Structures are given as structure tokens and as C-alpha cells.
């Protein structure tokens, strides 16, 4: 039995689909155009537009050799052959841009009119590292502070701050000693110094001038000047030398412990000092536990633990190997499983990046020492390095947070020393910086975080004391930002508190520039 199942129109006739025993048969009526009805160019059954018929139908960009009047030039290319894909879309893969013609073609991101490298737009017409290119022909400029030295830039350390080795104009800076030549405290050795982060000042207390010990307090500002803050009124520490002073950032106070007024009697008192507006004040601290009296010990603030760390020192002929921490109000003994040997007159600094307190050298009463140790807030660990400063005592040591290195200067090994070393956490390296301070021991130095320079004061030889102030930092002829006049002296496009060179510097009375670029 036969069943007719469909009757469909096809180009003016019909075709019949007959199912018989599962076999589909088709027949066509109105055989006006049998070639089309039998699957000719019109696409066979169903008819409609077809890619490949040479006609650009609706929805097609091209068809075969029919490119609808388009060519590579019309699409912005300089040369090449435009093709049509099997799916009837334009294929410009064989089109070519002419790099160096001053026209930014479709495959180019710059074109400065030549194909020479080294001018910002490379030989492949893409911007070279460190350049930004705009326009056609393209103009390419460097961006100082992006971390890539390019063009006329000698260096680029990814910031717009000067005095860190690369200026805010991307010119190279040289490490230099500078004798400030400004008014300074009188000659002395064994003064206690610390850097007050909150007020941007370096404090110096006491010291010995060869005849007597001092009880005067001096403040050193980032502009290089010293101010005598006097020795009273009110509560005030007695005179002393070879004490230690460290700034407790969390408590915002400078903490002084120990020292000696008359050898060999060591002092065991603790004092805090704080500047409030334009006045300063000292307060004695009473702690249930405290280190025994001593001098030539060392103290540094551990920013991670928010405690001042004290190690070693001496009283008479006794050297100490104990570790103490001051939390802002009380002294707390620390009992690590191992410690450096008992010593005095060692160097000490706190590595801000790695979060460890470092000591080097000193003397144990019999021998001069050349070992390096690090304290992480719980344990001391001996550090082995391929090279290290020779054994010595009474060296000055501090941490340069801009360069992320510990710096050691001078000391005594049987004669006074004037060598300079840096420690990066792995290696000690000797530095050669000409025209520096005379060889000396018992000087002190701190890092001024506003100025970006190490400040060294005083010290002595076996015959005399010094009263000079030196800075160690990176200098160049590039102008410095003054920060209070809305003038862009260092030509980095930033002024006043928006300029990173102005961080913590005075911007009002008594405001200072913050890390957020505001004056508070």
C-alpha cells in the first residue's frame, strides 16, 4: 500500500515524498528547470542563498572572487592580497602594513615614520619597552617611574623619589658622604641617638667630651640643622655617656636606658622622652623587672613585634649576653634557646624588610669579635657569610630602609677605623665612598626616613673627640622638591604632598605630608 505523506512547492512545481516499505521516493512536477530541481546551483532541495555561488548575498561579506569592491588598501593596509574565506567572510591575513610609513596600520600600534629601533617605536611598529606612543606619525615618550629605563633615562627604579640611587628625573645618583658644616653639638663620644619617626627628628642625648659627661638633648632636623633642647626643667635624666636611646613607634616615645656617669658605676634607669607640639618632656619609668645597670649595650626597635630589643653591654669587667624587650611601659626578659656570646660595644640594627634585629662584632673582654647574629623576636641565629667586616668594637651601625640594607662604619681594632660596609641579609660588602669622615670609634648614626640619608655624629680617636655631622646618601645635580610652594622643582609632574619626595616633610604649621598625599 502506498501513502502520500507530503506535498511541497519547489520552484513552481511540487515534489511528492512517497514512503513504501521504508523507502523514500521523490518525484518532481513542473519540470521547467530540472537543473535547479535536481540540486543545481541554487542549492538543491530547499533553495535560498548559498555561499560559493559567486554572489554576495545577504549576510555575506564576499563570495569566492567577488570581494564586493574591497581590497587591502580599502581596509587600511599598505599592500597584500585580500581573500574570501570558505564561509564567505573577508580574510585579511595576506594584507600587509608598511611599517615606517607614518601611518598606524591595522596590525601596528605605532608608526613614527621609520623602521629604526631605539626611538620608542620598534622595527615591528610596536612600542618599545618603557615608551608610550600616540598619534600618526607616532610620537613616543618615556615615563619616568615605570620601572623601565628607556630613551634618555639613565635609570628607572619604579618610583619618583630622589636620593635612592635614581632621581625623580631618572638620572643616576652617586653615594656620597657630605659634611653638613652646620651648627653642631660640641665634640663628644658615646652620645645616644635615635630617629623619631613621628616628628621626623633625630635626638642626641649626653656623651663625653673628654672632660665631663653631658645631660643636654639636641634635635637634628631633616634640613641638617641642630637645635639645643637644653637640660630641663622638670624631671630630667642625669648626665651620662655610652647609654642607648631607641624610638618606640607604637608608644611614640624615645626610650633611654643605662649608660655611665662615672666609670665603672653603670646606670640602670629607664627614661622616656616625647615631643608634644613644640615642647619636649622626660619621664622616668619604673618597671617590675629591668636589665641590670650597664653601658655599651645596644637597643633597636623591632617594628614587627612593637618592642625595643636590648642585648649585651658591660658593667666594670663584666659582659652580658642577656636579651630584653621593652613594650612601651615595662621591661620583659627573653630566654632564647641560644644567644650570641657575652659582649659589649657591638653594632646593632633592625632590618625592617626581613623583620630581624642584627648584631655584629663587639668585644667579649678578651677578644674582638667578627660574628653576625639575627634575632627574629624569639630566637637568635648565627649567620655565616663569605665576607664580613674584620673584628672590631665600637662601630656605628644602622639600617637604611630606602636601600634595604644595614650599614656599618668605623670602630676600633687596635686603631680607629674608617671603613664602610653594607649587609643585605645575605652578604657583607665593603663600599668605597671617597671624602668621608675621618677614622673614628664611638660615633653614632641613624637613618633619617624623611631625608633618605644616614646621619652620623661625633666619635673619637684615642687622642680627641669629634663634633662633626655627616650624612651618607645618594646625591645628584637633579633639583630637590621644596614641598611648600606648589612648584614642581624636580620636574616629575607632582607638587607638594602629592610628590613622594615630600613624604613626612613639613607642609603647614605643624602639618606633615602623609603617605596618602595629604597634609595633616
C-alpha positions as CSV (number, residue, x, y, z in Angstrom):
1,X,0.0,0.0,0.0
2,X,1.3,3.5,-0.9
3,X,0.9,6.5,1.3
4,X,1.3,10.1,0.1
5,X,3.0,11.9,3.0
6,X,3.8,15.4,1.8
7,X,3.2,17.8,-1.0
8,X,5.8,20.6,-1.1
9,X,6.2,23.5,-3.5
10,X,9.5,23.7,-5.4
11,X,10.3,26.5,-7.9
12,X,6.8,26.5,-9.5
13,X,6.1,22.8,-9.2
14,X,5.8,20.1,-6.5
15,X,7.6,17.2,-5.3
16,X,6.0,14.2,-3.7
17,X,7.5,12.1,-1.0
18,X,6.3,8.6,-1.1
19,X,7.0,6.1,1.6
20,X,6.8,2.5,0.5
21,X,8.3,-0.2,2.6
22,X,10.6,2.3,4.4
23,X,12.0,3.7,1.1
24,X,11.7,7.4,0.3
25,X,10.9,8.4,-3.3
26,X,10.7,11.8,-4.7
27,X,9.3,13.0,-8.0
28,X,9.1,16.4,-9.4
29,X,6.4,18.2,-11.2
30,X,6.6,21.2,-13.5
31,X,10.0,20.4,-15.0
32,X,10.6,23.9,-16.1
33,X,14.1,24.0,-14.6
34,X,15.3,20.5,-14.0
35,X,18.9,21.5,-13.2
36,X,17.7,23.5,-10.2
37,X,15.2,20.9,-9.2
38,X,17.9,18.3,-9.2
39,X,20.2,20.1,-6.9
40,X,21.8,22.7,-9.2
41,X,23.5,25.9,-8.3
42,X,20.5,27.1,-6.4
43,X,21.4,24.7,-3.6
44,X,19.2,21.7,-4.2
45,X,16.1,20.9,-2.2
46,X,15.0,23.9,-0.1
47,X,16.6,26.6,-2.4
48,X,17.7,30.0,-0.9
49,X,21.1,31.9,-0.8
50,X,24.3,29.9,-0.9
51,X,28.0,30.7,-0.1
52,X,30.0,29.8,-3.1
53,X,27.7,30.9,-5.8
54,X,29.8,34.0,-6.6
55,X,27.1,36.3,-5.5
56,X,27.5,38.4,-2.3
57,X,24.1,37.6,-0.7
58,X,22.6,38.9,2.5
59,X,24.8,38.0,5.5
60,X,27.9,37.5,3.3
61,X,31.0,39.8,3.2
62,X,32.3,38.3,0.0
63,X,31.8,35.2,-2.2
64,X,34.6,33.5,-4.0
65,X,36.5,36.1,-6.1
66,X,33.7,38.6,-5.5
67,X,35.1,40.9,-2.8
68,X,32.3,43.4,-3.1
69,X,34.7,46.0,-4.3
70,X,37.1,45.7,-1.3
71,X,40.8,45.3,-1.3
72,X,43.7,45.6,1.3
73,X,44.1,49.3,0.7
74,X,40.4,49.9,1.4
75,X,40.9,48.2,4.8
76,X,43.8,50.4,5.7
77,X,46.7,48.2,4.7
78,X,49.6,49.2,2.6
79,X,49.8,46.1,0.4
80,X,48.9,42.4,0.0
81,X,46.0,40.3,-1.3
82,X,42.6,40.3,0.2
83,X,40.9,36.9,0.2
84,X,37.5,35.5,0.8
85,X,37.2,32.6,3.2
86,X,35.2,29.4,2.7
87,X,32.5,30.9,5.0
88,X,32.2,34.0,2.8
89,X,33.9,36.3,5.2
90,X,36.8,38.7,4.4
91,X,40.2,37.2,5.1
92,X,42.9,40.0,5.5
93,X,45.6,37.6,6.7
94,X,47.6,38.2,3.5
95,X,47.3,42.0,3.7
96,X,50.4,43.9,4.8
97,X,51.1,47.1,6.7
98,X,54.1,49.1,5.7
99,X,56.0,49.8,8.9
100,X,57.7,53.1,8.8
101,X,55.3,55.0,6.5
102,X,54.0,57.1,9.3
103,X,50.5,55.6,9.1
104,X,49.4,53.4,12.0
105,X,48.0,50.4,10.2
106,X,45.7,47.7,11.5
107,X,48.5,45.4,12.6
108,X,50.5,48.3,14.1
109,X,50.3,50.0,17.4
110,X,52.7,52.8,16.4
111,X,54.4,54.1,13.3
112,X,56.8,57.0,13.7
113,X,57.8,57.3,10.0
114,X,60.8,55.0,10.2
115,X,61.5,51.4,11.0
116,X,64.6,52.1,13.0
117,X,64.7,50.6,16.6
118,X,65.7,52.6,19.7
119,X,63.4,55.7,19.2
120,X,60.4,54.3,21.0
121,X,58.6,52.7,18.1
122,X,60.3,49.5,17.2
123,X,61.1,48.0,13.8
124,X,57.9,46.0,14.1
125,X,55.9,49.1,14.7
126,X,55.1,48.2,18.4
127,X,56.1,50.5,21.3
128,X,59.5,49.6,22.8
129,X,59.8,48.8,26.5
130,X,59.4,51.9,28.6
131,X,57.8,54.1,25.9
132,X,54.2,55.3,25.3
133,X,53.4,56.2,21.6
134,X,50.5,58.3,20.4
135,X,49.4,59.8,17.1
136,X,50.4,59.2,13.4
137,X,53.2,59.7,12.7
138,X,53.6,58.4,16.3
139,X,55.4,60.5,19.0
140,X,57.0,58.2,21.6
141,X,57.9,59.4,25.1
142,X,59.3,57.7,28.2
143,X,57.6,57.6,31.6
144,X,60.0,58.1,34.4
145,X,59.0,55.9,37.3
146,X,57.6,53.0,35.4
147,X,60.5,50.7,36.2
148,X,62.0,50.5,32.7
149,X,64.9,52.7,31.8
150,X,64.4,53.9,28.2
151,X,65.3,56.7,25.9
152,X,67.3,59.4,27.7
153,X,66.6,57.7,31.1
154,X,69.8,56.6,32.7
155,X,67.9,54.6,35.3
156,X,64.3,53.9,36.4
157,X,63.6,52.4,39.8
158,X,59.8,52.4,39.6
159,X,59.3,55.4,41.8
160,X,59.5,59.2,41.5
161,X,61.6,59.7,44.7
162,X,65.1,61.1,44.7
163,X,68.1,60.2,46.9
164,X,67.5,56.5,46.5
165,X,70.1,55.9,43.7
166,X,67.8,57.1,40.8
167,X,66.4,60.6,40.9
168,X,62.8,61.7,40.2
169,X,64.1,62.7,36.8
170,X,65.5,59.2,36.2
171,X,69.1,60.4,36.4
172,X,71.8,58.4,38.2
173,X,72.7,59.4,41.8
174,X,76.0,58.7,43.5
175,X,76.5,57.5,47.1
176,X,78.3,60.4,48.8
177,X,79.4,61.5,52.3
178,X,78.5,65.1,53.0
179,X,79.9,67.2,55.9
180,X,76.9,69.4,56.7
181,X,79.0,72.1,58.2
182,X,76.0,73.5,60.1
183,X,75.8,74.3,63.8
184,X,76.5,71.1,65.7
185,X,76.7,70.0,69.3
186,X,80.1,70.2,70.9
187,X,82.8,67.5,70.4
188,X,81.9,64.2,72.1
189,X,81.9,60.5,72.0
190,X,79.4,58.0,73.3
191,X,76.2,60.1,72.8
192,X,72.9,58.2,72.5
193,X,71.0,58.8,69.2
194,X,67.7,57.7,67.8
195,X,65.3,58.7,65.0
196,X,61.8,60.0,66.0
197,X,59.6,58.8,63.2
198,X,56.5,60.7,64.3
199,X,58.3,64.1,64.3
200,X,60.9,63.5,61.7
201,X,63.8,64.4,64.0
202,X,67.0,62.7,65.3
203,X,67.6,63.0,69.0
204,X,71.0,63.1,70.6
205,X,71.5,62.9,74.4
206,X,74.6,63.1,76.6
207,X,78.1,61.9,75.7
208,X,81.6,62.6,76.9
209,X,83.7,65.4,75.7
210,X,87.0,64.1,77.2
211,X,86.5,66.1,80.4
212,X,82.9,65.6,81.5
213,X,79.6,63.9,80.6
214,X,76.7,65.8,79.2
215,X,73.0,65.9,80.0
216,X,72.0,68.1,77.1
217,X,69.4,67.0,74.5
218,X,69.8,68.0,70.8
219,X,67.3,67.7,67.9
220,X,68.5,67.3,64.3
221,X,66.0,68.1,61.5
222,X,66.0,66.7,58.0
223,X,67.2,70.1,56.7
224,X,70.6,69.4,58.5
225,X,70.3,71.8,61.5
226,X,70.7,71.0,65.2
227,X,68.7,72.6,68.0
228,X,69.8,72.5,71.6
229,X,66.7,71.5,73.6
230,X,68.5,72.2,76.9
231,X,68.6,70.1,80.0
232,X,65.4,70.9,81.9
233,X,63.2,72.0,83.6
234,X,61.3,69.3,85.4
235,X,62.2,65.6,85.5
236,X,65.4,65.1,83.6
237,X,67.9,62.3,83.2
238,X,71.3,62.8,84.9
239,X,74.4,63.2,82.7
240,X,75.7,60.1,81.1
241,X,77.7,58.6,78.2
242,X,77.5,55.3,76.4
243,X,73.8,55.0,77.1
244,X,71.3,53.8,74.4
245,X,68.3,55.6,73.0
246,X,65.6,53.9,70.8
247,X,62.3,55.2,69.5
248,X,59.3,53.1,70.3
249,X,57.0,53.8,67.3
250,X,53.8,52.3,68.8
251,X,54.1,54.3,72.0
252,X,55.5,57.3,70.2
253,X,58.3,57.8,72.8
254,X,62.1,57.7,72.7
255,X,63.3,55.3,75.4
256,X,66.7,55.6,77.1
257,X,68.4,53.0,79.3
258,X,71.6,52.8,81.2
259,X,74.9,54.4,80.5
260,X,77.7,55.6,82.8
261,X,78.3,58.9,84.6
262,X,81.4,57.8,86.5
263,X,83.3,54.7,85.4
264,X,82.8,51.9,86.4
265,X,79.4,52.6,88.0
266,X,76.8,51.7,85.5
267,X,73.3,53.3,85.5
268,X,70.2,51.1,85.5
269,X,67.4,53.8,85.0
270,X,64.9,54.0,82.2
271,X,63.5,57.2,80.8
272,X,61.0,58.1,78.0
273,X,61.0,61.3,76.0
274,X,58.2,62.7,73.9
275,X,57.8,65.9,71.9
276,X,54.4,67.4,72.2
277,X,53.9,70.3,69.8
278,X,56.9,72.5,70.3
279,X,57.9,71.3,73.8
280,X,59.6,68.2,75.0
281,X,59.4,66.2,78.2
282,X,61.2,63.4,80.0
283,X,59.5,60.8,82.3
284,X,61.2,58.2,84.5
285,X,59.9,54.6,84.1
286,X,59.5,52.1,86.9
287,X,59.3,48.5,85.7
288,X,58.9,45.4,88.0
289,X,61.8,43.8,86.1
290,X,64.6,45.5,84.4
291,X,68.1,44.9,83.0
292,X,70.9,45.4,85.4
293,X,72.9,48.6,85.1
294,X,75.2,48.6,82.1
295,X,76.8,50.7,79.3
296,X,78.0,50.0,75.8
297,X,74.9,47.8,75.3
298,X,72.7,48.2,72.2
299,X,69.0,48.7,71.6
300,X,66.8,48.8,68.5
301,X,63.1,48.9,67.9
302,X,61.5,45.8,66.4
303,X,58.7,47.2,64.3
304,X,57.1,43.7,63.7
305,X,57.0,42.9,67.4
306,X,56.4,46.5,68.5
307,X,59.1,46.2,71.2
308,X,62.5,47.6,71.8
309,X,65.2,44.8,71.8
310,X,68.2,45.2,74.2
311,X,71.3,42.9,74.0
312,X,74.6,42.7,75.9
313,X,76.6,45.5,77.4
314,X,79.0,45.7,80.3
315,X,79.5,47.0,83.8
316,X,83.1,47.1,85.0
317,X,84.8,44.0,83.7
318,X,81.5,42.0,83.3
319,X,80.0,41.5,79.8
320,X,76.4,40.4,79.4
321,X,74.7,38.0,77.0
322,X,71.1,38.6,78.0
323,X,68.2,39.7,75.8
324,X,65.4,42.1,77.0
325,X,62.4,43.7,75.4
326,X,60.6,46.9,76.3
327,X,56.9,47.0,75.4
328,X,56.4,50.7,75.9
329,X,55.9,50.6,79.7
330,X,57.8,47.5,81.0
331,X,61.0,45.5,80.5
332,X,60.5,41.8,79.8
333,X,63.3,39.3,79.9
334,X,63.6,37.0,76.8
335,X,65.1,33.4,77.1
336,X,66.0,32.2,73.6
337,X,67.5,28.7,73.3
338,X,70.8,30.1,72.0
339,X,72.3,33.6,72.1
340,X,75.4,35.4,70.9
341,X,78.3,35.2,73.4
342,X,78.5,37.9,76.1
343,X,79.8,41.2,74.6
344,X,79.8,44.9,74.7
345,X,80.3,47.7,72.1
346,X,78.8,45.7,69.3
347,X,76.9,47.1,66.3
348,X,73.1,46.7,66.1
349,X,70.4,47.5,63.6
350,X,66.8,46.3,62.8
351,X,66.1,45.1,59.3
352,X,62.7,46.5,58.5
353,X,62.0,44.3,55.5
354,X,63.1,41.0,56.9
355,X,61.9,41.7,60.5
356,X,65.1,40.8,62.3
357,X,67.4,42.5,64.7
358,X,71.1,42.2,63.6
359,X,74.3,42.5,65.7
360,X,77.9,42.4,64.5
361,X,81.2,42.3,66.3
362,X,82.0,43.8,69.7
363,X,84.4,42.5,72.4
364,X,84.0,39.8,74.9
365,X,86.5,41.2,77.4
366,X,89.4,39.2,75.9
367,X,88.9,39.2,72.1
368,X,87.4,41.4,69.4
369,X,84.5,39.7,67.6
370,X,83.6,39.5,63.9
371,X,80.4,37.4,64.0
372,X,76.9,38.3,62.8
373,X,73.7,37.2,64.5
374,X,70.0,37.8,63.8
375,X,67.1,37.8,66.2
376,X,63.5,37.2,64.9
377,X,61.7,38.1,68.2
378,X,62.0,34.6,69.6
379,X,65.4,33.1,68.7
380,X,68.9,34.2,67.9
381,X,70.5,32.6,64.8
382,X,74.2,32.9,63.8
383,X,74.7,34.0,60.2
384,X,77.5,32.7,58.1
385,X,78.7,35.0,55.2
386,X,81.5,34.6,52.7
387,X,82.9,38.0,53.7
388,X,82.3,40.2,56.8
389,X,83.8,43.3,58.4
390,X,87.0,42.4,60.3
391,X,86.7,42.0,64.0
392,X,86.1,45.3,65.9
393,X,84.3,47.1,68.6
394,X,82.6,50.5,68.9
395,X,81.4,50.6,65.3
396,X,78.4,52.7,64.3
397,X,75.6,50.7,62.6
398,X,72.1,51.5,61.3
399,X,69.5,50.3,58.7
400,X,68.8,52.2,55.5
401,X,65.2,51.5,54.8
402,X,65.3,53.2,51.4
403,X,68.1,50.9,50.1
404,X,67.0,48.0,52.4
405,X,70.5,47.4,53.7
406,X,72.3,47.5,57.1
407,X,75.3,49.9,57.1
408,X,78.4,49.8,59.4
409,X,81.0,52.4,59.8
410,X,84.4,52.6,61.6
411,X,85.1,51.2,65.0
412,X,88.3,50.1,66.7
413,X,90.6,47.1,66.2
414,X,93.7,48.3,67.9
415,X,93.5,51.5,66.0
416,X,90.5,53.6,64.8
417,X,88.8,52.5,61.6
418,X,87.1,54.4,58.8
419,X,85.9,51.7,56.5
420,X,82.2,51.4,55.3
421,X,80.3,48.1,54.9
422,X,76.8,47.1,53.9
423,X,74.8,43.9,54.6
424,X,71.8,42.9,52.5
425,X,70.7,40.0,54.7
426,X,72.9,37.6,52.8
427,X,76.3,39.2,52.1
428,X,78.5,41.8,53.7
429,X,80.2,44.1,51.1
430,X,82.7,46.8,51.6
431,X,81.8,50.2,50.0
432,X,84.3,52.7,48.6
433,X,82.9,56.2,49.1
434,X,85.6,58.9,48.9
435,X,85.9,62.1,51.0
436,X,84.2,60.6,54.1
437,X,84.6,61.1,57.8
438,X,88.0,60.6,59.4
439,X,88.5,57.2,61.0
440,X,86.9,57.0,64.5
441,X,85.1,54.9,67.1
442,X,82.2,55.7,69.5
443,X,80.3,57.7,66.9
444,X,76.6,57.0,66.4
445,X,74.4,57.1,63.3
446,X,70.7,56.7,62.4
447,X,68.7,56.7,59.2
448,X,66.6,59.8,58.6
449,X,63.5,58.3,56.8
450,X,62.3,61.7,55.6
451,X,65.6,62.8,54.2
452,X,66.6,59.4,52.9
453,X,70.1,59.7,54.3
454,X,72.2,58.3,57.2
455,X,73.2,60.9,59.8
456,X,76.5,60.3,61.7
457,X,77.6,62.4,64.6
458,X,80.7,62.7,66.7
459,X,83.0,59.9,67.8
460,X,86.7,59.9,68.8
461,X,90.2,58.8,68.2
462,X,92.5,57.8,71.1
463,X,93.5,61.4,71.4
464,X,90.5,63.6,70.6
465,X,86.7,63.8,70.1
466,X,84.8,64.9,67.1
467,X,81.8,67.3,66.8
468,X,81.1,67.0,63.1
469,X,77.9,65.9,61.4
470,X,78.0,63.8,58.2
471,X,75.3,62.5,56.0
472,X,75.6,59.4,53.7
473,X,73.1,59.2,50.9
474,X,72.6,59.4,47.1
475,X,73.2,62.8,45.6
476,X,72.9,64.3,42.1
477,X,72.5,67.6,40.4
478,X,68.8,66.9,39.9
479,X,66.8,69.6,41.8
480,X,65.0,68.7,45.0
481,X,61.4,69.4,45.7
482,X,60.8,72.1,48.3
483,X,57.3,70.8,49.1
484,X,55.7,74.0,50.3
485,X,55.4,76.3,47.3
486,X,53.3,74.4,44.8
487,X,56.3,74.5,42.4
488,X,57.5,71.3,40.6
489,X,61.2,71.8,41.2
490,X,62.1,68.2,40.4
491,X,60.1,68.2,37.2
492,X,58.2,64.9,37.9
493,X,54.8,66.4,37.4
494,X,54.0,66.3,41.1
495,X,54.0,69.1,43.7
496,X,53.8,69.4,47.5
497,X,52.3,66.4,49.3
498,X,51.4,64.6,46.0
499,X,55.2,64.2,45.4
500,X,56.7,61.2,47.2
501,X,59.8,63.3,47.9
502,X,57.7,65.3,50.3
503,X,56.6,62.3,52.5
504,X,56.7,63.3,56.2
505,X,58.1,66.7,55.3
506,X,56.6,70.0,56.7
507,X,53.6,71.2,54.7
508,X,52.0,73.5,57.2
509,X,52.1,74.5,60.8
510,X,52.7,72.0,62.2
511,X,51.5,69.7,59.4
512,X,53.4,67.0,57.5
513,X,52.8,65.2,54.2
514,X,51.2,61.7,54.7
515,X,51.6,58.6,52.6
516,X,48.1,59.3,51.2
517,X,49.3,62.7,49.8
518,X,47.5,64.8,52.3
519,X,48.9,67.4,54.8
520,X,48.0,66.6,58.4
